[in-house]
Amino acid sequence: MKYISAQFVFTSTGPPVRRAVICAEDDGTIISIEDTGGKLSEKKSVAFYNGIIVPGFVNCHCHLELSWLKNKIAQGIGLSNFLMAVNTLRNITGNDINRAINNADNEMHMAGIVLCADICNSPLTFELKKTSGVRYINLLEVFGIDSSKAQKRMDEILQIAKKAEEEKLPWWIVPHSVYSVSLPLFSLIRNHTTSNKITSVHFLESEDEKVFLANHSGPIMESYKKFLSPLSELSTPKDHVSTVLDEITGNGNLLLVHNTQIERDQIKKLRQRESLYYCLCPNSNMFIGKTIPPAGLLSDEGCDIVVGTDSLSSNTALSILEELKTLQEYFPDISLERLIRWATINGARALFEDSWAGSIEPGKKPGLVLIKHMDLVNLRLLHTSTVQRIL
């Protein structure tokens, strides 16, 4: 049995508690949280930390299998050039992909991440996930803009789903994005995902997406021309909102990922879709297009917000703490308590894992994370703030 305390404990169930004492089993199961009123008496059995304790982080968007692309793509090149770089580099052999995947998984674990929704285009990460200290929800991603190849793309992802089932890993089939999935493929995906508990889609990440959907022109179309045959049949949705409402399964939770270009009227229209979560990956957005998602707008509109890291192809680290630092820098009016909730309990609820993760409550086993080197007077993160996994 362990007794743990810190200057503040953020339980994600209420306001921060000053110098609360957490009692936990050796395996990390929470037994109790004692509110000391900030007057912690000296007890040899209590391990006291100078910082704040929060539940283990939830990463709601990652591409673990792209970890080998770290430092291989230039920053600030825009979405279409980034996509072209990823597609080109996929064909290069000789990279130690498995080592990169293992290193990235360990990085997330050490950074206090206990749960991760991971995008999969292949079974490359499946073996590691069976023994990882991070619990992964595998989102098997389909993309394909050529209508004539829709069934082929669907058959390919169903084979990956079969492999995930054999490995006894949790999985759901999801579309990549509005601009990278043809209407026939959206129809096939919807038919196979009527019972999905979780779906995600890359959403309104750049202005280029709107241009492409409008008339199949612009930078995204130019990048597609390098891979499509002249005979390719293009049939795509007309816009992002109608795609969510008409083309994606209405069952379960839906994570809209990125949202850098979303506007208030779109948010209001999207309320027709229940169980909607907005996943923010600000460091990836800055890496690719030097943009930031409108977290203040989404928060003001009462949206359910979660946090992701995206991949090491578009980020320098897989750290939820670093994402929160960026959000705080651009949106200083959003409290640390709210940011922590986005990165913990909201994520756990979005992934249907809140029975054990997301909050410090008796009976749960959420992991405990210490954030050090921060402004404890104003409860603000600093550029020098670091994270340490305690349980």
Helices and strands as residue ranges (DSSP letters): E 2-9, E 17-18, E 21-24, E 30-34, E 46-55, E 57-62, G 64-69, H 79-90, H 97-110, E 113-120, H 126-129, E 135-142, G 147-149, H 150-166, E 171-175, H 183-192, E 198-203, H 207-215, H 219-225, H 240-242, I 243-247, E 253-258, H 264-270, E 276-280, H 282-289, H 295-300, E 304-307, H 320-330, H 336-343, H 345-350, E 368-372, E 386-389
